[in-house]
Amino acid sequence: MTTPPPPRHRTTEILPPEEWSGRGRTTESIPPETWGAPPPTGRRRLTPGERTTLTITLAALLAVLAAIALLAGRPRAIQGAMPTWEAIAPPLEQPLAPWRWIVIHHSAGAAGDTQGIDRVHERDNRWDGIGYHFVVGNGRPMPMGGIEATFRWRGQRPGAHAGPGAEQRPYNQAGIGICLVGDYSVTAPDPVQERRTAELCAVLIHQIPTLSLSRIIRHGEVPGKQTACPGMVDTERIRFLARQHLEQRGWTAR
């Protein structure tokens, strides 16, 4: 009977500690202070100077975004259209009154519209509504240069804008009252509002033979009326712009 050979054992070479990292899989020595720390992600830390720059950049970006949001939230002034006779003419069955003057006013308030002025005149002055024939907006809330005709114009009714005295009565009876929304005691109106007012005057002069450029007057020019109205609204310039509009249209500038 044959005796089997003794089993072979895999020999293991024992290396001294100083050679442990020299063979096979190398082991990187990890300092004790990083034990338990999350594994590195490959991102480096920002230097103090870089952090400061990033903070300033983010602050500037937030300021720009805040400014954009503020501007987006503001109501935009929509420019009113150039006036035409077709847009403002009274009803066909309503004959034109013999108008002789165009009297320019300002509302003396920063904002306003036809309906608001109508309520104030009815409540405070005990009139039968707004005293003017036309209102020209300043963008708050009426469109900038937007023109609205009131019930007085549509019905060819006398105004209640010149004053209560006997000297002012003819300017109520035969004066078309135009009110520019805004307080122009210390500032002039927007050029768009000014131009639309002049264009309205030109249309009225062209359609109503009893009117003329020289009869565009300030409220303060009404006899016996002591008022600074319409403030810094330049009626000389309105006359100039109205003449310009008449000439551009080929209409008689009288």
Short mmCIF file of the C-alpha atoms (twelve columns), coordinates in Angstrom:
data_MODEL
# 
_entry.id   MODEL 
# 
loop_
_atom_site.group_PDB 
_atom_site.id 
_atom_site.type_symbol 
_atom_site.label_atom_id 
_atom_site.label_alt_id 
_atom_site.label_comp_id 
_atom_site.label_asym_id 
_atom_site.label_seq_id 
_atom_site.Cartn_x 
_atom_site.Cartn_y 
_atom_site.Cartn_z 
_atom_site.pdbx_PDB_model_num 
ATOM 1   C CA . MET A 1   0.000   0.000   0.000   1 
ATOM 2   C CA . THR A 2   1.386   3.336   -1.081  1 
ATOM 3   C CA . THR A 3   1.625   6.069   1.508   1 
ATOM 4   C CA . PRO A 4   0.351   9.522   0.175   1 
ATOM 5   C CA . PRO A 5   2.771   12.434  0.232   1 
ATOM 6   C CA . PRO A 6   2.415   14.883  3.080   1 
ATOM 7   C CA . PRO A 7   0.267   17.957  2.275   1 
ATOM 8   C CA . ARG A 8   2.016   21.047  1.072   1 
ATOM 9   C CA . HIS A 9   1.586   24.167  3.141   1 
ATOM 10  C CA . ARG A 10  1.595   27.714  1.653   1 
ATOM 11  C CA . THR A 11  4.453   29.480  3.169   1 
ATOM 12  C CA . THR A 12  4.018   33.054  4.338   1 
ATOM 13  C CA . GLU A 13  6.915   35.409  4.280   1 
ATOM 14  C CA . ILE A 14  7.060   37.535  7.333   1 
ATOM 15  C CA . LEU A 15  8.323   41.026  6.588   1 
ATOM 16  C CA . PRO A 16  9.655   43.475  9.081   1 
ATOM 17  C CA . PRO A 17  7.401   46.560  9.728   1 
ATOM 18  C CA . GLU A 18  9.708   48.932  7.886   1 
ATOM 19  C CA . GLU A 19  9.024   47.020  4.656   1 
ATOM 20  C CA . TRP A 20  5.245   46.751  4.998   1 
ATOM 21  C CA . SER A 21  4.609   49.545  2.500   1 
ATOM 22  C CA . GLY A 22  7.176   48.265  0.100   1 
ATOM 23  C CA . ARG A 23  5.380   45.252  -1.315  1 
ATOM 24  C CA . GLY A 24  1.928   44.445  -2.486  1 
ATOM 25  C CA . ARG A 25  -0.846  46.997  -1.866  1 
ATOM 26  C CA . THR A 26  0.491   50.221  -0.557  1 
ATOM 27  C CA . THR A 27  -1.164  51.842  2.397   1 
ATOM 28  C CA . GLU A 28  -1.292  55.638  2.677   1 
ATOM 29  C CA . SER A 29  -0.690  56.870  6.127   1 
ATOM 30  C CA . ILE A 30  -3.675  58.935  7.339   1 
ATOM 31  C CA . PRO A 31  -3.004  61.458  10.080  1 
ATOM 32  C CA . PRO A 32  -5.004  60.861  13.270  1 
ATOM 33  C CA . GLU A 33  -6.665  64.336  13.149  1 
ATOM 34  C CA . THR A 34  -8.607  63.300  10.011  1 
ATOM 35  C CA . TRP A 35  -9.967  60.073  11.448  1 
ATOM 36  C CA . GLY A 36  -13.773 60.149  11.318  1 
ATOM 37  C CA . ALA A 37  -13.817 63.070  8.861   1 
ATOM 38  C CA . PRO A 38  -15.911 62.734  5.669   1 
ATOM 39  C CA . PRO A 39  -14.017 61.446  2.675   1 
ATOM 40  C CA . PRO A 40  -12.449 64.156  0.496   1 
ATOM 41  C CA . THR A 41  -14.637 65.384  -2.384  1 
ATOM 42  C CA . GLY A 42  -11.983 66.815  -4.633  1 
ATOM 43  C CA . ARG A 43  -12.989 70.449  -3.899  1 
ATOM 44  C CA . ARG A 44  -10.514 72.794  -2.398  1 
ATOM 45  C CA . ARG A 45  -11.353 75.328  0.256   1 
ATOM 46  C CA . LEU A 46  -11.683 78.984  -0.710  1 
ATOM 47  C CA . THR A 47  -9.107  81.381  0.537   1 
ATOM 48  C CA . PRO A 48  -10.275 84.323  2.682   1 
ATOM 49  C CA . GLY A 49  -9.792  86.663  -0.274  1 
ATOM 50  C CA . GLU A 50  -11.885 84.453  -2.542  1 
ATOM 51  C CA . ARG A 51  -14.651 84.252  0.058   1 
ATOM 52  C CA . THR A 52  -14.727 88.048  0.314   1 
ATOM 53  C CA . THR A 53  -14.950 88.410  -3.475  1 
ATOM 54  C CA . LEU A 54  -17.757 85.850  -3.656  1 
ATOM 55  C CA . THR A 55  -19.698 87.598  -0.890  1 
ATOM 56  C CA . ILE A 56  -19.453 90.968  -2.657  1 
ATOM 57  C CA . THR A 57  -20.511 89.426  -5.981  1 
ATOM 58  C CA . LEU A 58  -23.558 87.734  -4.442  1 
ATOM 59  C CA . ALA A 59  -24.563 90.954  -2.670  1 
ATOM 60  C CA . ALA A 60  -24.342 92.897  -5.923  1 
ATOM 61  C CA . LEU A 61  -26.415 90.258  -7.722  1 
ATOM 62  C CA . LEU A 62  -29.106 90.384  -5.044  1 
ATOM 63  C CA . ALA A 63  -29.188 94.199  -5.292  1 
ATOM 64  C CA . VAL A 64  -29.677 94.009  -9.064  1 
ATOM 65  C CA . LEU A 65  -32.473 91.444  -8.688  1 
ATOM 66  C CA . ALA A 66  -34.184 93.604  -6.065  1 
ATOM 67  C CA . ALA A 67  -34.004 96.643  -8.357  1 
ATOM 68  C CA . ILE A 68  -35.496 94.660  -11.246 1 
ATOM 69  C CA . ALA A 69  -38.333 93.455  -9.027  1 
ATOM 70  C CA . LEU A 70  -39.012 97.021  -7.850  1 
ATOM 71  C CA . LEU A 71  -39.143 98.388  -11.385 1 
ATOM 72  C CA . ALA A 72  -41.345 95.527  -12.544 1 
ATOM 73  C CA . GLY A 73  -43.818 96.288  -9.762  1 
ATOM 74  C CA . ARG A 74  -44.221 99.945  -10.664 1 
ATOM 75  C CA . PRO A 75  -47.188 100.917 -12.779 1 
ATOM 76  C CA . ARG A 76  -46.082 102.031 -16.220 1 
ATOM 77  C CA . ALA A 77  -47.424 105.257 -17.696 1 
ATOM 78  C CA . ILE A 78  -49.121 104.436 -20.960 1 
ATOM 79  C CA . GLN A 79  -48.894 107.312 -23.398 1 
ATOM 80  C CA . GLY A 80  -52.223 108.628 -24.589 1 
ATOM 81  C CA . ALA A 81  -53.019 108.830 -28.278 1 
ATOM 82  C CA . MET A 82  -52.906 112.023 -30.316 1 
ATOM 83  C CA . PRO A 83  -56.348 113.655 -30.119 1 
ATOM 84  C CA . THR A 84  -58.603 113.686 -33.147 1 
ATOM 85  C CA . TRP A 85  -61.965 115.347 -33.703 1 
ATOM 86  C CA . GLU A 86  -63.548 111.953 -34.311 1 
ATOM 87  C CA . ALA A 87  -62.475 110.884 -30.832 1 
ATOM 88  C CA . ILE A 88  -63.703 113.968 -28.960 1 
ATOM 89  C CA . ALA A 89  -66.610 115.296 -31.057 1 
ATOM 90  C CA . PRO A 90  -69.894 115.690 -29.169 1 
ATOM 91  C CA . PRO A 91  -72.902 113.674 -30.390 1 
ATOM 92  C CA . LEU A 92  -74.121 114.600 -33.866 1 
ATOM 93  C CA . GLU A 93  -77.454 115.801 -32.498 1 
ATOM 94  C CA . GLN A 94  -75.649 118.188 -30.140 1 
ATOM 95  C CA . PRO A 95  -74.823 121.530 -31.854 1 
ATOM 96  C CA . LEU A 96  -71.536 123.207 -30.938 1 
ATOM 97  C CA . ALA A 97  -71.740 126.091 -28.502 1 
ATOM 98  C CA . PRO A 98  -70.185 129.448 -29.492 1 
ATOM 99  C CA . TRP A 99  -66.953 128.905 -27.544 1 
ATOM 100 C CA . ARG A 100 -64.599 131.887 -27.313 1 
ATOM 101 C CA . TRP A 101 -61.778 130.840 -24.974 1 
ATOM 102 C CA . ILE A 102 -59.717 127.833 -23.939 1 
ATOM 103 C CA . VAL A 103 -58.826 128.139 -20.249 1 
ATOM 104 C CA . ILE A 104 -55.887 126.033 -18.992 1 
ATOM 105 C CA . HIS A 105 -55.877 124.687 -15.418 1 
ATOM 106 C CA . HIS A 106 -53.948 122.204 -13.297 1 
ATOM 107 C CA . SER A 107 -55.548 119.912 -10.752 1 
ATOM 108 C CA . ALA A 108 -53.015 120.902 -8.027  1 
ATOM 109 C CA . GLY A 109 -52.784 117.247 -6.979  1 
ATOM 110 C CA . ALA A 110 -50.013 114.765 -7.749  1 
ATOM 111 C CA . ALA A 111 -52.454 112.183 -9.105  1 
ATOM 112 C CA . GLY A 112 -56.032 112.074 -10.265 1 
ATOM 113 C CA . ASP A 113 -58.524 111.244 -12.959 1 
ATOM 114 C CA . THR A 114 -61.812 112.509 -14.329 1 
ATOM 115 C CA . GLN A 115 -63.950 110.450 -11.950 1 
ATOM 116 C CA . GLY A 116 -62.012 111.591 -8.888  1 
ATOM 117 C CA . ILE A 117 -62.201 115.270 -9.822  1 
ATOM 118 C CA . ASP A 118 -65.903 114.859 -10.546 1 
ATOM 119 C CA . ARG A 119 -66.510 113.489 -7.033  1 
ATOM 120 C CA . VAL A 120 -64.505 116.279 -5.377  1 
ATOM 121 C CA . HIS A 121 -66.268 119.059 -7.303  1 
ATOM 122 C CA . GLU A 122 -69.665 117.603 -6.527  1 
ATOM 123 C CA . ARG A 123 -68.939 117.003 -2.846  1 
ATOM 124 C CA . ASP A 124 -66.846 120.062 -1.936  1 
ATOM 125 C CA . ASN A 125 -68.076 122.710 -4.393  1 
ATOM 126 C CA . ARG A 126 -71.684 121.496 -4.559  1 
ATOM 127 C CA . TRP A 127 -71.547 121.623 -8.367  1 
ATOM 128 C CA . ASP A 128 -73.382 119.217 -10.606 1 
ATOM 129 C CA . GLY A 129 -70.088 117.433 -11.310 1 
ATOM 130 C CA . ILE A 130 -66.641 118.170 -12.677 1 
ATOM 131 C CA . GLY A 131 -66.214 121.800 -13.712 1 
ATOM 132 C CA . TYR A 132 -63.903 121.166 -16.691 1 
ATOM 133 C CA . HIS A 133 -64.647 120.090 -20.240 1 
ATOM 134 C CA . PHE A 134 -61.457 118.050 -20.724 1 
ATOM 135 C CA . VAL A 135 -58.924 116.323 -18.468 1 
ATOM 136 C CA . VAL A 136 -55.376 115.478 -19.614 1 
ATOM 137 C CA . GLY A 137 -53.666 112.687 -17.654 1 
ATOM 138 C CA . ASN A 138 -50.172 112.593 -16.199 1 
ATOM 139 C CA . GLY A 139 -49.836 108.810 -15.922 1 
ATOM 140 C CA . ARG A 140 -51.231 108.603 -12.383 1 
ATOM 141 C CA . PRO A 141 -53.543 106.794 -13.043 1 
ATOM 142 C CA . MET A 142 -54.739 108.186 -16.376 1 
ATOM 143 C CA . PRO A 143 -52.367 107.472 -19.269 1 
ATOM 144 C CA . MET A 144 -49.695 110.094 -19.792 1 
ATOM 145 C CA . GLY A 145 -51.242 112.606 -22.173 1 
ATOM 146 C CA . GLY A 146 -54.502 110.666 -22.251 1 
ATOM 147 C CA . ILE A 147 -57.490 112.945 -22.895 1 
ATOM 148 C CA . GLU A 148 -60.990 112.462 -21.520 1 
ATOM 149 C CA . ALA A 149 -64.006 114.592 -22.441 1 
ATOM 150 C CA . THR A 150 -66.440 115.215 -19.592 1 
ATOM 151 C CA . PHE A 151 -70.234 115.428 -19.565 1 
ATOM 152 C CA . ARG A 152 -69.954 119.209 -19.950 1 
ATOM 153 C CA . TRP A 153 -68.232 118.879 -23.313 1 
ATOM 154 C CA . ARG A 154 -70.422 116.048 -24.552 1 
ATOM 155 C CA . GLY A 155 -73.515 118.091 -23.723 1 
ATOM 156 C CA . GLN A 156 -71.948 121.425 -24.779 1 
ATOM 157 C CA . ARG A 157 -72.706 122.772 -21.350 1 
ATOM 158 C CA . PRO A 158 -71.076 125.805 -19.664 1 
ATOM 159 C CA . GLY A 159 -68.153 125.109 -17.364 1 
ATOM 160 C CA . ALA A 160 -67.708 125.774 -13.659 1 
ATOM 161 C CA . HIS A 161 -63.958 126.354 -13.745 1 
ATOM 162 C CA . ALA A 162 -63.270 130.066 -14.224 1 
ATOM 163 C CA . GLY A 163 -64.646 131.398 -10.936 1 
ATOM 164 C CA . PRO A 164 -67.911 132.356 -9.227  1 
ATOM 165 C CA . GLY A 165 -67.811 136.109 -9.817  1 
ATOM 166 C CA . ALA A 166 -69.599 138.178 -12.409 1 
ATOM 167 C CA . GLU A 167 -66.321 138.900 -14.218 1 
ATOM 168 C CA . GLN A 168 -65.608 135.183 -14.574 1 
ATOM 169 C CA . ARG A 169 -69.105 134.226 -15.730 1 
ATOM 170 C CA . PRO A 170 -68.392 134.743 -19.462 1 
ATOM 171 C CA . TYR A 171 -65.359 132.453 -19.176 1 
ATOM 172 C CA . ASN A 172 -67.549 129.735 -17.712 1 
ATOM 173 C CA . GLN A 173 -70.283 130.273 -20.282 1 
ATOM 174 C CA . ALA A 174 -68.015 130.459 -23.335 1 
ATOM 175 C CA . GLY A 175 -64.710 129.055 -22.076 1 
ATOM 176 C CA . ILE A 176 -63.591 125.444 -22.612 1 
ATOM 177 C CA . GLY A 177 -61.903 124.357 -19.398 1 
ATOM 178 C CA . ILE A 178 -58.910 121.999 -19.860 1 
ATOM 179 C CA . CYS A 179 -57.361 120.556 -16.703 1 
ATOM 180 C CA . LEU A 180 -53.889 119.004 -16.650 1 
ATOM 181 C CA . VAL A 181 -53.692 116.431 -13.860 1 
ATOM 182 C CA . GLY A 182 -50.770 117.270 -11.585 1 
ATOM 183 C CA . ASP A 183 -49.457 119.882 -9.191  1 
ATOM 184 C CA . TYR A 184 -47.357 122.295 -11.240 1 
ATOM 185 C CA . SER A 185 -46.807 124.901 -8.560  1 
ATOM 186 C CA . VAL A 186 -43.033 124.270 -8.620  1 
ATOM 187 C CA . THR A 187 -42.455 121.879 -11.535 1 
ATOM 188 C CA . ALA A 188 -43.457 121.891 -15.189 1 
ATOM 189 C CA . PRO A 189 -45.646 119.173 -16.707 1 
ATOM 190 C CA . ASP A 190 -44.228 116.261 -18.660 1 
ATOM 191 C CA . PRO A 191 -43.524 117.182 -22.325 1 
ATOM 192 C CA . VAL A 192 -45.955 114.494 -23.495 1 
ATOM 193 C CA . GLN A 193 -48.778 115.924 -21.392 1 
ATOM 194 C CA . GLU A 194 -47.905 119.424 -22.593 1 
ATOM 195 C CA . ARG A 195 -47.863 118.385 -26.263 1 
ATOM 196 C CA . ARG A 196 -51.154 116.488 -26.032 1 
ATOM 197 C CA . THR A 197 -52.755 119.565 -24.466 1 
ATOM 198 C CA . ALA A 198 -51.487 121.717 -27.341 1 
ATOM 199 C CA . GLU A 199 -52.729 119.186 -29.899 1 
ATOM 200 C CA . LEU A 200 -56.156 119.190 -28.260 1 
ATOM 201 C CA . CYS A 201 -56.211 123.001 -28.482 1 
ATOM 202 C CA . ALA A 202 -55.249 122.801 -32.176 1 
ATOM 203 C CA . VAL A 203 -58.072 120.355 -32.932 1 
ATOM 204 C CA . LEU A 204 -60.582 122.584 -31.132 1 
ATOM 205 C CA . ILE A 205 -59.365 125.710 -32.932 1 
ATOM 206 C CA . HIS A 206 -59.579 123.955 -36.303 1 
ATOM 207 C CA . GLN A 207 -63.162 122.798 -35.697 1 
ATOM 208 C CA . ILE A 208 -64.577 125.827 -33.868 1 
ATOM 209 C CA . PRO A 209 -64.268 129.071 -35.869 1 
ATOM 210 C CA . THR A 210 -64.796 131.330 -32.842 1 
ATOM 211 C CA . LEU A 211 -61.567 130.070 -31.217 1 
ATOM 212 C CA . SER A 212 -57.997 131.173 -31.945 1 
ATOM 213 C CA . LEU A 213 -54.472 130.704 -30.600 1 
ATOM 214 C CA . SER A 214 -54.575 134.061 -28.835 1 
ATOM 215 C CA . ARG A 215 -57.613 132.891 -26.872 1 
ATOM 216 C CA . ILE A 216 -55.698 130.084 -25.127 1 
ATOM 217 C CA . ILE A 217 -55.313 131.595 -21.638 1 
ATOM 218 C CA . ARG A 218 -54.253 130.640 -18.133 1 
ATOM 219 C CA . HIS A 219 -56.825 130.405 -15.371 1 
ATOM 220 C CA . GLY A 220 -54.967 133.268 -13.684 1 
ATOM 221 C CA . GLU A 221 -55.598 135.460 -16.754 1 
ATOM 222 C CA . VAL A 222 -59.359 135.341 -16.270 1 
ATOM 223 C CA . PRO A 223 -60.440 138.866 -15.214 1 
ATOM 224 C CA . GLY A 224 -60.854 139.291 -11.502 1 
ATOM 225 C CA . LYS A 225 -59.453 135.827 -10.704 1 
ATOM 226 C CA . GLN A 226 -56.495 135.974 -8.326  1 
ATOM 227 C CA . THR A 227 -54.860 132.581 -8.734  1 
ATOM 228 C CA . ALA A 228 -51.495 131.102 -9.712  1 
ATOM 229 C CA . CYS A 229 -53.266 128.297 -11.581 1 
ATOM 230 C CA . PRO A 230 -52.006 126.519 -13.671 1 
ATOM 231 C CA . GLY A 231 -48.645 127.015 -11.990 1 
ATOM 232 C CA . MET A 232 -45.653 126.384 -14.254 1 
ATOM 233 C CA . VAL A 233 -47.734 125.239 -17.205 1 
ATOM 234 C CA . ASP A 234 -46.363 127.426 -20.015 1 
ATOM 235 C CA . THR A 235 -49.311 128.644 -22.072 1 
ATOM 236 C CA . GLU A 236 -46.971 130.481 -24.443 1 
ATOM 237 C CA . ARG A 237 -45.381 127.173 -25.325 1 
ATOM 238 C CA . ILE A 238 -48.796 125.518 -25.632 1 
ATOM 239 C CA . ARG A 239 -49.751 128.219 -28.161 1 
ATOM 240 C CA . PHE A 240 -46.494 127.590 -30.049 1 
ATOM 241 C CA . LEU A 241 -47.018 123.828 -30.123 1 
ATOM 242 C CA . ALA A 242 -50.670 124.264 -31.122 1 
ATOM 243 C CA . ARG A 243 -49.630 126.515 -34.035 1 
ATOM 244 C CA . GLN A 244 -47.026 123.957 -35.049 1 
ATOM 245 C CA . HIS A 245 -49.641 121.202 -35.032 1 
ATOM 246 C CA . LEU A 246 -52.069 123.286 -37.086 1 
ATOM 247 C CA . GLU A 247 -49.415 124.034 -39.686 1 
ATOM 248 C CA . GLN A 248 -48.252 120.428 -39.872 1 
ATOM 249 C CA . ARG A 249 -51.822 119.348 -40.576 1 
ATOM 250 C CA . GLY A 250 -52.302 122.020 -43.216 1 
ATOM 251 C CA . TRP A 251 -54.927 123.781 -41.084 1 
ATOM 252 C CA . THR A 252 -55.279 127.525 -40.710 1 
ATOM 253 C CA . ALA A 253 -53.302 128.836 -37.741 1 
ATOM 254 C CA . ARG A 254 -55.430 131.775 -36.723 1 
# 
